[in-house]
Amino acid sequence: MLRKLSVLSICLWLVLPALAQQPTPSPSPDKRTEQLEDALRKAEAEKRADKWDVEGDHGPTTKVEFDTDEGTWMSCDVSPDGTRIVFDLLGDIYHMPSGGGRAELLSGGVSWESQPRYSPDGKSIAFTSDRDGGDNIWLMDADGKNRRQLTKETLRLVNSPAWTPDSQYVLVRKHFVDQRSLGAGEIWMYHTGGGGTGVQMTEKSSWTANVGEPVIDPQKRFIYFVNSGDFDYNKNVYESIYWIERYDTERGRRGVFVRGAGGSVRPQISPDGKLLAFIRRDRLNTVLYLREIESGREWPIYDGLTRDQQETWSVFGTYPGYGWTPDGKAIVITAKGKFVRVDAQTKAATPIPFTARVSQRVADAVRFPQKVFAERDTTRLHRWPKRHEDRIIYSALGKIYVKQGTAAPRRLLNSNYLEYSPNFSRDGRQITFVTWSDAEKGAVWIADAD
């Protein structure tokens, strides 16, 4: 649109002085301003008319409905009064009683919405949504009403919301991309009143440092988040791909807080601020750990989690979000398609059963008819042509052909192999060739020339 406005401004700048030289009276400055404003309004109207509607049907769709009692990669949180659990499922947001049961849809549609988090006062839910065309943070009332957009990024992906204790601000991960598609993360903070551009809390250490998963302690002093350092393929998770850092908002200092073999990801502070829950890889298991913040003592409490994503480039986090119960005695977390309540003292894991009605509009795949083969076709490359008198032998499309005189080429062999590199014997009575198959590998053959 800026390009259109620039061209429009130049045209007006060129045309209006020329009109002033004509016998007809030139428009007054106020008139010129009015004309330019009209042009700007028209350009803005065109932009709105062309805007992509994520919720629209862009072609034929099919409605898919079913009931389920499990899900994949579900983020969840516990309400401040401990009575409800909010979670995402297939890009929609539901809530249910804290003991489990029938889930109720809070926010659905074509948009992909995930990572719901209750505000500490229990009045609102922050979540990630692409309803406006890109990943941004949205807010809604705890009952799903009054949905409104908090961040309005058009280039940077924003996700992983986390509330401050006063319910006035939301911490997020903002994704930046330079020359590689991997990109980097920074922690930003936005006021719930909206309209602001946010406040940068951490600066990316490099263009491939995957920083994210923020959370702040109840005293509003320390912000915890994960960092992966510079990305590289085939990293060894047991050498700590990820670690947890802590940013001191009072002193402006940032440093490593939890690091160890198996990585340290998805931090979550207990309501009293004394314990830090986090996730670590222990051999082949993904394990929920606790760390006593004051002493640094660490211990595992549950090893039945879903596989974490530390080896991947996890823009949305290395593990789904989870939450403490308000009394600080247990953690509600997703594990292998279900929800469990893990007691922080006894380590006992209690299943939280649920059922949810899924209703999705699925766009039909765009397909075009493809011509797989033809009875007769023209090859573009003949390989290993050899001649003996009026016969020419060659390989094309993995098969051996012979052409004699003016007759049409014909397949020489009737094999199921790929056939290559044919050649005549000196007297022309025999040929040699090689074949290949994935099952039998390669072979050299001799056959009569017919």
Backbone torsions as a table, in degrees:
resi	resn	phi	psi	omega
1	MET	NA	-36.7	179.5
2	LEU	-59.9	-37.6	178.9
3	ARG	-63.9	-42.7	178.7
4	LYS	-61.8	-42.6	-178.9
5	LEU	-66.6	-36.6	178.7
6	SER	-63.9	-45.4	178.9
7	VAL	-62.6	-40.5	-180.0
8	LEU	-63.7	-42.6	179.8
9	SER	-63.5	-41.2	179.2
10	ILE	-64.3	-41.5	179.6
11	CYS	-62.3	-44.9	179.0
12	LEU	-63.2	-39.6	-179.0
13	TRP	-64.5	-34.3	-179.9
14	LEU	-81.2	-39.3	-171.9
15	VAL	-79.5	-41.3	-174.4
16	LEU	-61.3	-44.2	176.3
17	PRO	-62.6	-34.2	179.3
18	ALA	-66.6	-38.4	178.2
19	LEU	-65.8	-30.0	-179.3
20	ALA	-65.9	-23.0	-179.3
21	GLN	-83.1	-8.7	-179.1
22	GLN	-81.2	162.0	-179.7
23	PRO	-60.9	-30.7	-179.9
24	THR	-68.1	146.1	-177.7
25	PRO	-65.9	140.9	-179.5
26	SER	-78.6	150.5	178.3
27	PRO	-62.2	149.4	177.1
28	SER	-71.6	162.3	177.2
29	PRO	-55.3	-38.7	178.8
30	ASP	-63.8	-38.1	179.4
31	LYS	-66.0	-41.3	178.6
32	ARG	-61.4	-43.8	178.9
33	THR	-60.9	-41.2	179.4
34	GLU	-63.8	-40.6	178.7
35	GLN	-64.2	-42.7	179.9
36	LEU	-65.1	-40.9	178.3
37	GLU	-64.1	-38.4	176.8
38	ASP	-61.5	-42.7	179.0
39	ALA	-63.6	-40.3	179.2
40	LEU	-64.5	-41.7	179.4
41	ARG	-64.0	-39.5	178.6
42	LYS	-64.8	-42.0	179.7
43	ALA	-64.2	-40.5	178.8
44	GLU	-66.6	-37.9	178.0
45	ALA	-63.8	-39.5	177.7
46	GLU	-64.0	-39.2	179.9
47	LYS	-63.2	-44.2	179.7
48	ARG	-65.4	-37.4	-179.5
49	ALA	-66.4	-30.6	-177.6
50	ASP	-89.9	-2.4	-174.6
51	LYS	-67.3	136.0	-179.9
52	TRP	-71.8	131.0	178.0
53	ASP	-99.7	108.7	-177.6
54	VAL	-60.3	-35.5	-176.0
55	GLU	-81.0	-7.6	-176.9
56	GLY	-76.3	161.9	174.4
57	ASP	-90.3	108.4	-178.8
58	HIS	-101.0	66.7	-177.0
59	GLY	117.4	-179.8	-179.5
60	PRO	-61.8	140.0	178.5
61	THR	-129.8	159.6	176.5
62	THR	-124.8	133.7	178.7
63	LYS	-87.4	125.2	-178.9
64	VAL	-116.1	126.2	-179.5
65	GLU	-133.9	139.8	176.1
66	PHE	-166.2	162.4	174.2
67	ASP	-100.9	144.3	179.8
68	THR	-141.8	152.8	174.8
69	ASP	-121.4	19.6	176.6
70	GLU	-153.5	166.0	-179.4
71	GLY	-155.8	175.3	-178.3
72	THR	-117.1	128.4	172.3
73	TRP	55.5	55.2	-177.0
74	MET	-93.8	121.6	172.0
75	SER	-83.1	145.6	-178.6
76	CYS	-144.3	164.2	176.2
77	ASP	-154.0	156.2	-179.3
78	VAL	-106.3	135.3	179.8
79	SER	-64.9	152.5	-178.0
80	PRO	-59.2	-26.4	177.1
81	ASP	-90.1	-1.3	175.0
82	GLY	77.5	8.4	-175.4
83	THR	-94.8	-18.9	-173.7
84	ARG	-130.7	154.3	171.3
85	ILE	-123.5	128.9	176.0
86	VAL	-106.8	142.0	-178.3
87	PHE	-154.8	164.3	176.2
88	ASP	-108.7	149.5	-179.4
89	LEU	-151.1	116.0	178.3
90	LEU	53.6	40.5	175.8
91	GLY	81.0	7.0	174.6
92	ASP	-118.5	161.2	-177.4
93	ILE	-115.8	131.2	-179.1
94	TYR	-125.3	165.2	166.0
95	HIS	-140.3	159.8	-176.2
96	MET	-154.5	166.4	175.0
97	PRO	-59.8	150.8	-175.9
98	SER	-63.9	-21.6	177.2
99	GLY	-88.0	-0.3	-178.5
100	GLY	100.8	-177.6	179.8
101	GLY	127.7	-156.6	-178.7
102	ARG	-76.3	124.5	-179.0
103	ALA	-85.0	146.2	179.3
104	GLU	-111.7	135.4	-179.7
105	LEU	-72.2	128.1	175.4
106	LEU	-100.6	-41.2	-177.5
107	SER	-148.5	118.5	-179.0
108	GLY	-134.4	-175.4	-179.0
109	GLY	127.7	-170.8	-179.2
110	VAL	-71.7	-32.3	-179.0
111	SER	-56.9	146.9	177.1
112	TRP	-93.4	113.0	-175.5
113	GLU	-123.9	134.1	-171.3
114	SER	-156.7	179.0	174.2
115	GLN	57.5	50.1	-180.0
116	PRO	-71.8	142.3	177.6
117	ARG	-139.8	129.1	176.3
118	TYR	-71.9	141.6	170.2
119	SER	-71.9	150.7	-179.2
120	PRO	-58.0	-28.2	177.5
121	ASP	-84.1	-2.0	175.9
122	GLY	76.1	5.1	-175.1
123	LYS	-88.5	-25.8	-172.5
124	SER	-133.0	163.5	173.8
125	ILE	-128.4	127.1	172.4
126	ALA	-96.2	143.8	-179.9
127	PHE	-155.5	165.5	177.8
128	THR	-96.8	133.9	-178.8
129	SER	-147.6	147.0	174.1
130	ASP	-105.6	23.6	-176.5
131	ARG	-58.4	-30.7	-178.8
132	ASP	-91.6	6.5	177.7
133	GLY	109.9	-14.6	177.9
134	GLY	-151.5	164.1	-177.6
135	ASP	-67.9	119.3	176.8
136	ASN	-140.6	169.5	177.5
137	ILE	-95.1	131.7	178.0
138	TRP	-120.6	160.7	176.0
139	LEU	-124.2	150.9	170.2
140	MET	-149.8	159.3	175.1
141	ASP	-64.6	161.2	-176.3
142	ALA	-61.5	-21.0	178.0
143	ASP	-94.8	7.8	177.3
144	GLY	92.3	-3.2	-177.7
145	LYS	-89.9	171.3	173.8
146	ASN	55.4	53.2	179.5
147	ARG	-75.4	132.1	-179.4
148	ARG	-147.2	152.4	-176.3
149	GLN	-88.8	130.1	-179.8
150	LEU	-92.9	-58.0	178.1
151	THR	-97.4	149.5	-176.3
152	LYS	-132.2	49.5	177.8
153	GLU	-74.8	138.6	176.8
154	THR	-110.1	-10.2	-178.8
155	LEU	-123.7	-45.1	-176.8
156	ARG	-86.7	131.1	175.5
157	LEU	-74.0	136.3	-179.5
158	VAL	-125.1	132.8	179.3
159	ASN	-158.2	-171.4	176.3
160	SER	55.6	60.9	-179.7
161	PRO	-70.1	146.5	176.0
162	ALA	-146.9	129.0	-174.9
163	TRP	-81.8	150.8	166.2
164	THR	-82.2	157.6	-174.6
165	PRO	-59.1	-25.3	-179.2
166	ASP	-87.0	2.2	179.6
167	SER	62.3	19.6	-178.3
168	GLN	-100.5	-19.8	-175.7
169	TYR	-134.5	157.1	176.9
170	VAL	-128.5	126.2	173.4
171	LEU	-85.6	143.4	-178.9
172	VAL	-141.2	165.4	168.7
173	ARG	-101.0	127.3	177.0
174	LYS	-111.9	131.3	-173.2
175	HIS	-100.4	127.4	-179.8
176	PHE	-116.3	142.1	179.4
177	VAL	-127.6	135.7	177.7
178	ASP	-111.0	-105.2	-177.9
179	GLN	-97.2	-15.9	177.0
180	ARG	-107.7	152.7	-179.4
181	SER	-73.0	-14.9	-176.8
182	LEU	-66.7	-55.6	175.5
183	GLY	81.4	-171.1	-175.8
184	ALA	-141.4	164.2	179.8
185	GLY	-119.9	149.3	172.6
186	GLU	-135.2	154.8	176.6
187	ILE	-97.7	126.3	179.3
188	TRP	-125.3	162.1	179.5
189	MET	-131.2	135.7	-178.0
190	TYR	-126.2	141.4	175.6
191	HIS	-79.8	140.9	-175.0
192	THR	-69.3	-13.9	176.2
193	GLY	-66.9	-17.9	178.6
194	GLY	74.9	176.0	177.2
195	GLY	87.2	-14.3	-179.2
196	GLY	-95.3	165.8	179.3
197	THR	-93.2	-0.9	177.9
198	GLY	89.7	163.1	179.6
199	VAL	-119.1	127.6	179.4
200	GLN	-76.0	125.2	-179.5
201	MET	-99.8	-36.4	177.2
202	THR	-131.2	153.5	178.3
203	GLU	-107.9	138.2	-179.9
204	LYS	-61.9	135.6	179.6
205	SER	-81.4	-21.0	174.7
206	SER	-161.9	175.5	-178.5
207	TRP	-81.7	-0.9	176.4
208	THR	-129.7	19.6	177.7
209	ALA	-85.7	113.0	-174.3
210	ASN	-85.3	85.5	179.7
211	VAL	-94.6	136.8	-179.7
212	GLY	-178.8	-163.9	177.9
213	GLU	55.7	54.3	-176.4
214	PRO	-76.0	153.8	171.9
215	VAL	-158.0	147.5	-178.1
216	ILE	-118.7	148.0	-177.7
217	ASP	-78.1	163.5	-176.8
218	PRO	-60.7	-22.7	-179.9
219	GLN	-85.7	-0.8	177.6
220	LYS	62.9	24.7	-179.4
221	ARG	-101.8	-47.0	-172.6
222	PHE	-106.9	132.9	172.5
223	ILE	-106.5	124.5	178.6
224	TYR	-103.0	142.0	178.8
225	PHE	-159.6	167.9	-179.4
226	VAL	-102.1	156.5	177.7
227	ASN	-143.6	142.3	179.5
228	SER	-111.8	-5.0	-172.3
229	GLY	67.3	-166.6	-179.6
230	ASP	-64.7	133.6	-178.2
231	PHE	-75.4	144.3	172.9
232	ASP	-151.9	151.7	179.9
233	TYR	-78.6	154.2	176.0
234	ASN	61.9	35.0	174.1
235	LYS	-71.6	151.0	-179.9
236	ASN	-94.2	115.2	-176.4
237	VAL	-62.2	-26.8	-178.0
238	TYR	-77.7	-5.7	171.9
239	GLU	-101.5	16.2	174.3
240	SER	71.0	80.4	173.6
241	ILE	-67.0	-45.1	-178.7
242	TYR	-113.9	152.2	172.0
243	TRP	-143.8	165.6	-179.0
244	ILE	-102.5	127.2	175.8
245	GLU	-106.7	163.5	178.6
246	ARG	-133.0	130.9	179.5
247	TYR	-109.5	124.0	179.0
248	ASP	-87.2	109.1	-176.9
249	THR	-71.1	-19.8	179.7
250	GLU	-81.5	-42.1	-177.0
251	ARG	-99.4	-10.0	-179.6
252	GLY	69.8	26.1	-178.0
253	ARG	-107.5	149.5	-176.8
254	ARG	-135.3	135.2	179.5
255	GLY	-159.8	167.5	179.8
256	VAL	-71.0	133.5	-179.3
257	PHE	-112.6	-42.0	178.4
258	VAL	-132.4	126.4	178.1
259	ARG	-151.3	141.3	178.8
260	GLY	-178.8	171.8	178.8
261	ALA	-59.4	135.9	-177.5
262	GLY	92.2	-2.2	177.3
263	GLY	77.3	169.6	178.5
264	SER	-144.5	114.1	-172.5
265	VAL	-139.2	169.2	176.0
266	ARG	46.2	67.5	178.3
267	PRO	-71.2	150.0	176.3
268	GLN	-151.7	121.5	-175.1
269	ILE	-85.2	140.1	175.8
270	SER	-68.8	157.2	-177.2
271	PRO	-57.8	-30.5	178.8
272	ASP	-87.7	-1.9	176.8
273	GLY	76.3	10.1	-176.1
274	LYS	-94.7	-25.7	-176.2
275	LEU	-120.2	144.0	174.6
276	LEU	-115.0	115.7	173.1
277	ALA	-86.7	142.1	176.1
278	PHE	-156.5	174.2	-174.1
279	ILE	-121.3	141.2	-176.8
280	ARG	-144.0	147.7	174.8
281	ARG	-83.0	125.2	177.8
282	ASP	-123.1	100.7	-172.5
283	ARG	56.8	-116.3	-178.1
284	LEU	-96.1	1.3	-176.5
285	ASN	-106.4	149.0	169.9
286	THR	-99.4	124.1	-165.4
287	VAL	-123.3	139.9	174.0
288	LEU	-87.2	126.2	-177.6
289	TYR	-117.2	158.9	168.9
290	LEU	-122.4	146.3	176.3
291	ARG	-132.4	128.7	174.3
292	GLU	-77.9	114.6	-170.2
293	ILE	-61.8	-40.2	-176.1
294	GLU	-71.3	-42.9	-175.9
295	SER	-93.9	-24.1	-176.2
296	GLY	85.4	3.4	-179.7
297	ARG	-69.8	136.9	-178.4
298	GLU	-126.2	147.2	175.8
299	TRP	-157.6	147.9	178.5
300	PRO	-82.4	149.0	177.5
301	ILE	-127.3	-16.3	179.6
302	TYR	-159.1	127.7	-175.6
303	ASP	-116.5	21.9	-178.3
304	GLY	-107.1	28.7	-176.4
305	LEU	-78.3	165.4	171.4
306	THR	-68.5	154.4	179.0
307	ARG	-59.6	129.6	177.5
308	ASP	-76.9	173.9	-174.9
309	GLN	-118.3	42.4	-177.3
310	GLN	-67.5	-29.5	-178.8
311	GLU	-76.7	-17.9	-176.5
312	THR	-94.1	173.0	173.6
313	TRP	-90.0	90.1	-169.2
314	SER	-93.9	84.8	-179.9
315	VAL	-61.9	-35.6	-178.9
316	PHE	-90.3	9.5	177.6
317	GLY	111.8	158.5	-177.2
318	THR	-86.9	-15.4	176.4
319	TYR	-156.3	148.8	179.6
320	PRO	-60.0	151.9	179.2
321	GLY	-66.4	153.0	179.1
322	TYR	-144.1	176.2	-175.6
323	GLY	-146.6	151.7	172.0
324	TRP	-79.6	150.8	167.8
325	THR	-72.9	153.3	-174.9
326	PRO	-57.6	-29.2	179.9
327	ASP	-81.8	-3.2	178.0
328	GLY	73.0	12.9	-177.1
329	LYS	-93.0	-16.9	-175.7
330	ALA	-149.5	165.8	177.6
331	ILE	-125.0	133.0	175.0
332	VAL	-101.9	124.8	-172.3
333	ILE	-148.8	153.6	176.5
334	THR	-83.5	142.0	-178.6
335	ALA	-152.8	115.4	175.5
336	LYS	52.6	48.2	174.4
337	GLY	85.2	-2.9	-178.5
338	LYS	-125.1	-178.6	171.7
339	PHE	-115.1	143.3	176.3
340	VAL	-134.0	151.9	172.0
341	ARG	-108.1	115.7	-176.4
342	VAL	-102.6	120.6	178.3
343	ASP	-72.8	126.8	-175.7
344	ALA	-70.2	-22.3	-179.2
345	GLN	-94.7	-53.7	-175.5
346	THR	-85.4	-15.8	-177.1
347	LYS	68.9	10.7	178.8
348	ALA	-73.2	136.7	-179.4
349	ALA	-109.7	119.2	-179.0
350	THR	-107.8	123.4	178.6
351	PRO	-62.8	146.3	174.0
352	ILE	-117.4	94.6	-176.5
353	PRO	-72.1	149.4	177.2
354	PHE	-152.2	160.4	168.9
355	THR	-134.5	146.6	-179.2
356	ALA	-142.1	141.6	175.7
357	ARG	-91.7	117.7	179.9
358	VAL	-99.3	130.6	176.3
359	SER	-136.2	115.0	-174.9
360	GLN	-132.0	143.6	169.8
361	ARG	-95.9	118.1	-177.0
362	VAL	-108.4	121.1	179.2
363	ALA	-71.6	136.3	177.6
364	ASP	-64.2	139.9	179.2
365	ALA	-65.3	140.4	177.4
366	VAL	-81.6	117.8	-177.1
367	ARG	-128.7	144.3	176.7
368	PHE	-123.4	141.3	179.1
369	PRO	-62.9	135.2	-178.8
370	GLN	-118.4	132.1	176.8
371	LYS	-83.7	106.5	-174.8
372	VAL	-77.0	-42.1	-179.2
373	PHE	-155.1	167.4	176.1
374	ALA	-134.8	153.8	178.5
375	GLU	-64.4	-30.5	179.5
376	ARG	-140.5	134.0	-178.5
377	ASP	-146.7	168.9	-179.7
378	THR	-107.3	121.9	177.5
379	THR	-84.2	152.1	-177.2
380	ARG	-105.4	-8.5	-179.0
381	LEU	-145.6	117.9	173.5
382	HIS	-102.3	129.1	-173.9
383	ARG	-113.4	147.9	176.6
384	TRP	51.9	48.8	178.6
385	PRO	-68.9	131.7	177.6
386	LYS	-131.1	143.7	-175.1
387	ARG	-121.4	139.3	170.5
388	HIS	-140.5	110.7	-175.6
389	GLU	55.5	-119.1	-176.4
390	ASP	-98.3	14.3	179.3
391	ARG	-109.9	140.4	173.6
392	ILE	-124.7	129.3	179.0
393	ILE	-115.3	141.6	-177.5
394	TYR	-159.9	171.1	176.8
395	SER	-115.8	136.0	176.7
396	ALA	-146.8	134.4	179.4
397	LEU	54.9	34.6	176.3
398	GLY	76.9	14.6	177.9
399	LYS	-133.8	156.4	-177.9
400	ILE	-98.1	132.8	179.7
401	TYR	-123.2	156.4	174.9
402	VAL	-132.5	138.1	176.4
403	LYS	-123.4	127.3	-178.4
404	GLN	-123.6	121.8	179.8
405	GLY	60.4	-131.9	-178.5
406	THR	-97.3	4.3	-179.9
407	ALA	-70.8	158.9	178.8
408	ALA	-71.0	149.4	176.9
409	PRO	-59.6	148.6	177.9
410	ARG	-139.6	151.1	176.4
411	ARG	-63.9	131.5	-177.9
412	LEU	-85.9	-37.5	-175.0
413	LEU	-115.4	167.2	176.2
414	ASN	-130.8	69.2	-177.0
415	SER	-118.2	166.7	176.0
416	ASN	-99.3	10.7	-179.1
417	TYR	-93.6	167.4	164.0
418	LEU	-83.6	128.0	-171.0
419	GLU	-113.7	128.5	-174.7
420	TYR	-136.5	165.6	166.0
421	SER	48.3	59.2	178.8
422	PRO	-78.6	157.1	177.0
423	ASN	-158.2	146.9	177.0
424	PHE	-84.7	151.0	166.3
425	SER	-74.0	168.2	-174.9
426	ARG	-61.8	-35.7	-179.8
427	ASP	-88.0	-2.8	176.9
428	GLY	78.2	3.5	-177.0
429	ARG	-84.3	-20.9	-178.3
430	GLN	-131.3	161.8	173.4
431	ILE	-129.9	157.4	170.3
432	THR	-119.4	151.5	175.8
433	PHE	-161.0	168.7	177.4
434	VAL	-120.9	154.6	178.0
435	THR	-131.1	164.3	175.4
436	TRP	-144.8	140.4	168.1
437	SER	-145.3	147.6	-179.1
438	ASP	-64.0	-28.7	-178.3
439	ALA	-81.7	-43.1	-174.3
440	GLU	-104.6	-3.8	-179.9
441	LYS	66.6	-151.3	-173.1
442	GLY	-94.3	156.9	178.4
443	ALA	-155.0	153.6	175.5
444	VAL	-109.7	134.9	-173.4
445	TRP	-125.3	155.0	168.7
446	ILE	-127.1	135.3	179.7
447	ALA	-145.1	159.4	172.4
448	ASP	-63.6	150.4	-174.3
449	ALA	-66.3	-14.6	177.9
450	ASP	-92.2	NA	NA
